[in-house]
Amino acid sequence: NKQQPPAYYRYDNITYQPKMTTTTPPPQKKPPIPDEPPTPLLVKPWVYLYNTIPPKFYIPNTNVSTSFALCSCLFFCALYKTIHLLLLHVFHWPPYTENDVTRSSTIKITAICHSCLLCLTLGPLLQTQPFIPSCPMKVHPQWWQDGANAVLEFCTGYMLYDAILNIFIARYFQWGGHAMSVPDYCYLVHHFATAYYMTATRVTGAGHVSAMVIMFFGELTNPFQNAFCMTRQMMKKDVFVDITKALHVYTEFSYAFLYFFIRGCFGPCLCGYVTYDIAFTKHGRSYIPIRTSIVWLIMLWAVMLGSYPWVLDTFGMLKDGLDVKYHKGYVGVEL
């Protein structure tokens, strides 16, 4: 038998290594792990602010901070005051009186700013991740978690500002101690339910996507609704009459179109899918306790069904086309 040469042998002072042959296939390369999506440009400021605002105030027995919500509340108070002064002293709006158009428009412009800032951030956040309403927060990249927490706290801060400044302070200090009305109580219940839902998703560690997507489509109609209410009130109070009448035609129609189709048509379908994912899927029930999901869904459908009178109202506006329903001499029940 011919002796096989060693694996390594020398010949004329050169080391050779025979070529290895094998019948086994080469190892398969593992598919590359996809990189996480980069932080969208519109989200970067939120992530930066969320991580740089000290100190952190936490809800007891949780790791959920409320510092950004408190700072957001102060931001909206300052924004309200700035807008009010601009309307009075730069644009020469009528001076302050009880229930005056200047104060009401200041509230609405502040609300428009809140909605625009939220929608410009919620859109990129929702677009970069799969739409699973009940998914846990920890599955997202860290930048996404920070951005989501920031917008949820930002909206909570707005609800806090709106309730304190425009209900309690306005009623008991600026308007001579007027008693709370039924719409005021409904207003407060809506704000409490919204703030509770958003904060509860952060405490639970799941369900935040459901709050964010509902917030996105709810706030999407808000600038048009507030613009419509502004032009309608300004027209009744004879403020900038010519400009107001011209704008009111388009603010009424655009508000009616968006509100009817988003709240009246798309909204119930979205709420139905959120309900199915949270309450009727295995992963939804595993991520969110059943008692918590019941409370959330009651709040969700209460807000959705509570908008039904406005859906009917906007349907009437759409039937009128560009012939405005709420003209200056309108007589009838107003929402």
Backbone torsions as a table, in degrees:
resi	resn	phi	psi	omega
1	ASN	NA	134.9	-179.2
2	LYS	-75.7	128.8	-178.1
3	GLN	-75.2	131.9	179.7
4	GLN	-75.5	138.1	178.7
5	PRO	-67.1	154.9	176.7
6	PRO	-64.3	163.9	-177.9
7	ALA	-60.1	-38.4	176.5
8	TYR	-121.1	129.1	177.9
9	TYR	-144.1	159.9	-175.9
10	ARG	-107.6	145.0	175.4
11	TYR	-149.6	115.7	-177.5
12	ASP	54.1	47.9	176.4
13	ASN	62.2	21.4	177.3
14	ILE	-119.2	131.6	179.9
15	THR	-91.1	127.3	-179.4
16	TYR	-114.1	148.9	174.0
17	GLN	-127.8	117.4	-178.9
18	PRO	-62.5	149.8	179.9
19	LYS	-70.6	128.8	-179.0
20	MET	-86.0	134.5	177.6
21	THR	-120.3	144.2	179.2
22	THR	-151.1	154.7	179.4
23	THR	-92.7	-9.8	180.0
24	THR	-78.8	139.2	-179.8
25	PRO	-68.6	151.8	177.3
26	PRO	-61.8	151.5	-178.9
27	PRO	-61.9	138.2	-179.4
28	GLN	-76.1	137.9	177.2
29	LYS	-74.1	136.9	176.9
30	LYS	-70.7	141.7	178.4
31	PRO	-62.5	140.4	-178.8
32	PRO	-64.2	141.2	176.9
33	ILE	-74.7	124.3	-177.8
34	PRO	-62.5	140.8	177.4
35	ASP	-70.9	147.3	176.1
36	GLU	-67.9	147.4	-177.7
37	PRO	-60.8	144.1	178.8
38	PRO	-68.1	158.1	179.1
39	THR	-67.8	121.2	178.1
40	PRO	-60.7	150.1	-176.5
41	LEU	-58.9	-39.8	-177.5
42	LEU	-72.3	-16.3	-178.7
43	VAL	-92.2	-24.8	-175.3
44	LYS	-55.4	-44.9	179.1
45	PRO	-60.8	-35.3	179.6
46	TRP	-66.7	-42.5	179.2
47	VAL	-63.4	-42.1	-179.7
48	TYR	-63.7	-49.0	-178.8
49	LEU	-64.1	-39.6	-178.3
50	TYR	-62.7	-34.8	-177.1
51	ASN	-89.9	-8.7	-176.2
52	THR	-110.2	-10.4	-179.6
53	ILE	-80.8	111.6	175.0
54	PRO	-103.8	167.2	-16.4
55	PRO	-82.6	176.1	179.6
56	LYS	-96.6	121.8	174.6
57	PHE	-104.4	122.4	-174.2
58	TYR	-106.7	146.5	170.1
59	ILE	-65.2	133.1	-175.9
60	PRO	-52.2	137.7	177.4
61	ASN	65.7	21.1	176.1
62	THR	-137.7	171.3	172.1
63	ASN	-106.4	24.3	-177.5
64	VAL	-93.9	118.6	-178.4
65	SER	-88.0	149.8	175.7
66	THR	-119.6	9.1	-175.8
67	SER	-62.3	-43.7	-177.5
68	PHE	-66.3	-33.8	177.8
69	ALA	-66.5	-41.8	179.3
70	LEU	-66.5	-41.4	177.2
71	CYS	-65.3	-36.6	178.1
72	SER	-65.3	-39.0	177.0
73	CYS	-59.6	-45.7	178.1
74	LEU	-64.9	-37.3	178.2
75	PHE	-60.5	-44.0	-178.5
76	PHE	-70.9	-32.8	175.0
77	CYS	-62.7	-43.5	178.9
78	ALA	-67.9	-39.4	179.4
79	LEU	-64.6	-42.0	177.7
80	TYR	-58.1	-48.0	-178.4
81	LYS	-65.1	-39.1	179.6
82	THR	-64.0	-45.4	180.0
83	ILE	-64.2	-40.9	-179.9
84	HIS	-61.5	-43.8	179.4
85	LEU	-67.1	-37.7	178.3
86	LEU	-63.6	-44.0	179.4
87	LEU	-63.2	-38.8	-177.3
88	LEU	-74.1	-48.2	-167.2
89	HIS	-103.2	-19.0	179.3
90	VAL	-102.8	-45.8	-177.8
91	PHE	-98.2	-0.7	171.9
92	HIS	57.9	47.8	173.7
93	TRP	-75.7	164.2	-179.3
94	PRO	-59.4	146.7	-178.9
95	PRO	-67.4	167.7	-173.7
96	TYR	-68.6	130.5	167.8
97	THR	-141.6	170.6	-178.4
98	GLU	-60.5	129.6	179.3
99	ASN	58.6	29.8	-174.9
100	ASP	-77.5	163.7	-175.7
101	VAL	-69.3	-30.5	-179.2
102	THR	-66.7	-47.8	179.2
103	ARG	-64.1	-42.6	179.8
104	SER	-63.1	-40.9	179.2
105	SER	-68.5	-33.2	176.6
106	THR	-61.6	-44.1	177.8
107	ILE	-60.4	-42.7	-176.0
108	LYS	-71.7	-38.2	177.9
109	ILE	-66.1	-39.2	175.7
110	THR	-61.6	-41.3	178.2
111	ALA	-64.8	-37.6	177.7
112	ILE	-64.0	-42.7	177.3
113	CYS	-60.3	-43.1	178.7
114	HIS	-60.3	-47.0	-177.9
115	SER	-65.1	-42.1	-178.9
116	CYS	-64.8	-44.6	178.9
117	LEU	-62.2	-41.3	-179.8
118	LEU	-65.9	-49.7	-175.5
119	CYS	-64.5	-37.2	178.8
120	LEU	-66.2	-21.5	178.3
121	THR	-98.8	-39.9	-179.7
122	LEU	-63.9	-36.7	-179.9
123	GLY	-56.6	-56.6	178.0
124	PRO	-61.9	-36.4	179.4
125	LEU	-63.3	-47.1	-178.9
126	LEU	-70.3	-30.4	-176.9
127	GLN	-73.4	-26.0	-174.1
128	THR	-88.9	-5.4	-177.8
129	GLN	-130.0	153.3	177.1
130	PRO	-60.4	146.6	-178.3
131	PHE	-88.4	93.6	175.5
132	ILE	-127.8	99.4	-172.2
133	PRO	-55.1	-31.4	-174.3
134	SER	-98.5	4.3	-172.4
135	CYS	-65.5	150.1	179.7
136	PRO	-74.0	153.7	-178.9
137	MET	-64.4	-34.2	-171.5
138	LYS	-68.3	-13.0	-179.0
139	VAL	-78.9	-12.2	-177.0
140	HIS	-89.8	157.2	172.9
141	PRO	-59.0	157.5	-175.8
142	GLN	-62.2	-39.7	179.6
143	TRP	-62.6	-35.1	179.9
144	TRP	-69.4	-41.6	177.7
145	GLN	-60.2	-43.8	179.6
146	ASP	-65.0	-42.6	178.8
147	GLY	-64.6	-41.2	179.2
148	ALA	-65.5	-44.6	177.7
149	ASN	-61.5	-37.6	-179.0
150	ALA	-63.9	-47.5	-177.5
151	VAL	-70.6	-33.2	177.2
152	LEU	-66.1	-41.5	177.1
153	GLU	-70.9	-35.0	179.2
154	PHE	-61.2	-44.6	179.1
155	CYS	-68.7	-37.4	176.5
156	THR	-62.3	-41.6	177.2
157	GLY	-62.3	-37.1	177.6
158	TYR	-65.3	-43.0	178.7
159	MET	-60.6	-39.4	178.8
160	LEU	-65.2	-46.6	177.5
161	TYR	-59.9	-46.2	-175.2
162	ASP	-64.4	-39.9	-179.8
163	ALA	-69.5	-43.0	-176.2
164	ILE	-73.7	-51.8	-172.1
165	LEU	-76.8	-41.6	-171.2
166	ASN	-97.9	-4.4	175.1
167	ILE	-118.2	-66.7	-173.4
168	PHE	-67.2	-53.5	-177.8
169	ILE	-66.2	-43.5	-179.2
170	ALA	-62.9	-41.8	-177.1
171	ARG	-70.9	-46.3	-167.8
172	TYR	-97.8	-12.0	-178.1
173	PHE	-122.4	-47.3	-174.2
174	GLN	-85.5	-28.0	-175.7
175	TRP	-108.0	23.2	172.8
176	GLY	72.5	31.6	174.5
177	GLY	74.2	34.0	178.1
178	HIS	-67.8	142.8	-179.0
179	ALA	-71.5	155.1	177.4
180	MET	-68.1	139.6	177.8
181	SER	-100.1	171.2	178.8
182	VAL	-61.0	-43.7	175.8
183	PRO	-60.3	-33.0	177.7
184	ASP	-63.5	-43.8	179.3
185	TYR	-65.5	-39.9	176.5
186	CYS	-62.8	-39.2	177.4
187	TYR	-59.0	-46.6	-179.2
188	LEU	-67.6	-39.8	178.4
189	VAL	-62.2	-42.3	177.5
190	HIS	-60.0	-46.2	-177.8
191	HIS	-66.7	-39.3	178.3
192	PHE	-64.3	-45.1	-179.0
193	ALA	-62.5	-41.7	179.7
194	THR	-64.3	-47.9	-179.8
195	ALA	-64.6	-39.3	179.2
196	TYR	-64.1	-45.6	-179.5
197	TYR	-58.1	-49.3	-177.0
198	MET	-64.8	-42.1	-179.9
199	THR	-69.9	-37.7	-179.3
200	ALA	-65.3	-34.1	177.2
201	THR	-65.2	-34.8	179.3
202	ARG	-72.8	-37.9	177.0
203	VAL	-67.2	-43.0	179.7
204	THR	-68.6	-30.6	-177.1
205	GLY	83.1	14.3	179.5
206	ALA	-159.0	162.8	178.6
207	GLY	86.2	0.7	-178.7
208	HIS	-64.0	-31.9	-180.0
209	VAL	-64.4	-36.9	178.4
210	SER	-62.7	-43.4	178.9
211	ALA	-65.1	-39.4	-176.0
212	MET	-70.2	-41.0	-177.6
213	VAL	-71.6	-36.6	176.5
214	ILE	-67.3	-40.3	177.3
215	MET	-62.0	-41.5	-177.5
216	PHE	-60.6	-51.0	-176.7
217	PHE	-74.9	-27.2	174.3
218	GLY	-68.2	-44.1	-179.1
219	GLU	-76.1	-17.3	-179.7
220	LEU	-64.2	-32.3	179.4
221	THR	-88.4	-14.1	-171.9
222	ASN	-62.8	-44.9	178.6
223	PRO	-59.4	-38.3	-178.9
224	PHE	-71.7	-38.1	178.2
225	GLN	-65.7	-43.3	-179.8
226	ASN	-69.9	-36.4	175.9
227	ALA	-63.4	-41.0	176.7
228	PHE	-61.7	-45.3	-179.7
229	CYS	-64.6	-36.5	178.4
230	MET	-63.5	-51.8	-177.4
231	THR	-65.9	-32.9	178.9
232	ARG	-66.4	-44.8	179.9
233	GLN	-70.9	-39.4	179.1
234	MET	-63.5	-35.8	179.1
235	MET	-67.0	-39.5	179.2
236	LYS	-68.7	-32.2	-177.4
237	LYS	-93.3	4.4	178.9
238	ASP	59.4	46.1	177.5
239	VAL	-105.7	119.9	-178.2
240	PHE	48.1	60.2	-166.3
241	VAL	-58.4	-50.0	-174.2
242	ASP	-63.1	-48.3	-179.9
243	ILE	-64.4	-41.3	-177.5
244	THR	-63.0	-45.1	179.9
245	LYS	-62.3	-38.9	179.6
246	ALA	-67.5	-40.4	-179.1
247	LEU	-74.1	-32.8	-172.9
248	HIS	-62.2	-32.5	178.5
249	VAL	-58.1	-43.4	-174.9
250	TYR	-85.5	-32.6	177.3
251	THR	-67.5	-37.5	180.0
252	GLU	-67.5	-45.4	-176.7
253	PHE	-68.9	-44.0	-179.0
254	SER	-64.9	-40.4	176.3
255	TYR	-62.7	-46.8	-178.4
256	ALA	-61.4	-43.0	-178.6
257	PHE	-62.3	-51.7	-177.1
258	LEU	-67.8	-44.1	-176.0
259	TYR	-65.4	-42.8	-177.7
260	PHE	-64.4	-45.3	-175.3
261	PHE	-78.6	-32.8	179.7
262	ILE	-80.1	-49.8	-178.1
263	ARG	-81.0	-34.7	-175.4
264	GLY	-88.4	-32.1	-175.9
265	CYS	-109.8	-57.3	-175.6
266	PHE	-75.6	-37.5	-175.1
267	GLY	-56.0	-51.3	179.2
268	PRO	-60.1	-36.2	177.6
269	CYS	-65.3	-42.2	178.5
270	LEU	-64.1	-45.6	178.8
271	CYS	-63.6	-35.5	176.8
272	GLY	-63.8	-41.7	178.9
273	TYR	-67.8	-40.4	177.5
274	VAL	-61.6	-42.6	178.2
275	THR	-60.9	-44.9	179.5
276	TYR	-61.7	-45.6	-175.6
277	ASP	-67.8	-38.7	-177.0
278	ILE	-77.5	-41.9	-170.1
279	ALA	-102.2	-22.0	-171.1
280	PHE	-119.9	7.2	174.8
281	THR	-112.3	153.3	-177.9
282	LYS	-63.6	-43.9	-178.8
283	HIS	-68.4	-35.0	178.4
284	GLY	-63.1	-44.3	179.7
285	ARG	-69.8	-25.9	179.4
286	SER	-79.8	-28.9	-178.6
287	TYR	-86.4	-34.1	-173.6
288	ILE	-122.1	123.5	177.3
289	PRO	-56.8	144.5	-173.2
290	ILE	-62.5	-37.6	179.4
291	ARG	-65.8	-39.2	178.1
292	THR	-64.8	-44.2	-178.8
293	SER	-64.2	-34.1	178.5
294	ILE	-64.2	-44.9	179.0
295	VAL	-62.0	-44.8	-179.8
296	TRP	-60.0	-45.7	-174.5
297	LEU	-70.3	-33.1	175.1
298	ILE	-62.7	-45.3	178.0
299	MET	-62.5	-42.2	-177.9
300	LEU	-59.9	-50.6	-176.6
301	TRP	-73.9	-28.0	176.4
302	ALA	-64.2	-43.4	178.2
303	VAL	-66.5	-40.9	-179.7
304	MET	-64.7	-46.7	180.0
305	LEU	-70.6	-27.9	178.2
306	GLY	-66.8	-20.2	178.8
307	SER	-86.4	0.7	-175.8
308	TYR	-59.0	-43.1	178.1
309	PRO	-59.2	-36.4	179.3
310	TRP	-72.5	-30.3	175.8
311	VAL	-63.4	-45.3	177.6
312	LEU	-64.1	-38.1	-180.0
313	ASP	-64.3	-43.6	-179.7
314	THR	-70.1	-28.7	175.8
315	PHE	-64.0	-39.3	175.8
316	GLY	-64.1	-37.1	177.1
317	MET	-64.8	-40.4	-179.6
318	LEU	-64.7	-37.6	178.7
319	LYS	-64.3	-29.1	178.6
320	ASP	-78.5	-14.3	-178.3
321	GLY	66.1	-133.8	179.5
322	LEU	-86.8	2.9	170.2
323	ASP	-84.5	106.3	-169.6
324	VAL	-64.2	143.5	176.4
325	LYS	-80.1	-47.9	-176.2
326	TYR	-93.9	72.6	176.1
327	HIS	-81.8	177.8	-174.3
328	LYS	-62.1	-35.3	-177.9
329	GLY	-96.9	20.9	-176.8
330	TYR	-62.6	132.7	177.1
331	VAL	-123.7	122.8	179.8
332	GLY	153.7	-174.0	-178.8
333	VAL	-74.4	128.9	179.9
334	GLU	-113.5	141.1	176.6
335	LEU	-93.0	NA	NA
